[in-house]
Amino acid sequence: MNLINPQILEKNGKKEFAILPYEDFLKLQEELACYDDLRILRDAKKEEQNAPSVSLKEAKNILNIE
């Protein structure tokens, strides 16, 4: 992930807000979407790890293709 350079705003001496340039925000949003997709894929793979499967050769025979 690319480094982002937020501007931090304080309220009553405590860090309260982070302001990002719009381009950084878009990059961060895209990275988060990719991460979410990866998480969903990993969860699905974990759920299906014990599912029955067939080899490519068996699948071709079932589908009558060479």
HELIX and SHEET records of a PDB file:
HELIX    1   1 TYR A   22  GLU A   47  1                                  26    
HELIX    2   2 LEU A   56  LEU A   63  1                                   8    
SHEET    1   A 2 GLN A   7  LYS A  11  0                                        
SHEET    2   A 2 LYS A  14  ILE A  19 -1                                        
END                                                                             
